[in-house]
Amino acid sequence: SLSVSEVRATLVEHGLDEVEVEEWIERYARLGYLDDRRLAEQLVHSHGVRRGRGSGALLHELGRRGIDDELAREAVDTLDPDVEFEHALLIAERRARQLAGLDRRVAERRLSAFLMRRGYGSELVRRAVAVALDGDDAE
């Protein structure tokens, strides 16, 4: 699926003028081929639920795809915070096994950076790292 912004860029790249581009966009939207809200929901599901990306990474991906900020935020807000934590924790626990021989502070720093790069927020990262390294839920 493509966003309205992506289709617009493709049509312009193929030499259509602005009027033709808008006609095609309207036609595609009318036929149900273009729906940025539906695309945002699909991307949140595929990247967030299936690929374990955090809300920050999801917002970045939606922005990169040209989804309106408000639509992007609405789609990301549908994520259950508990489910997002569980995903972060699963990833953290897997990664923590690879860091087992390291000093505690080094392991915390590396694990935190790893989760932050996956788009998880700092509070969620702090909790997931604590649980993954200690087994304690630091709420």
Disulfide bonds with the S-S distance in Angstrom:
none
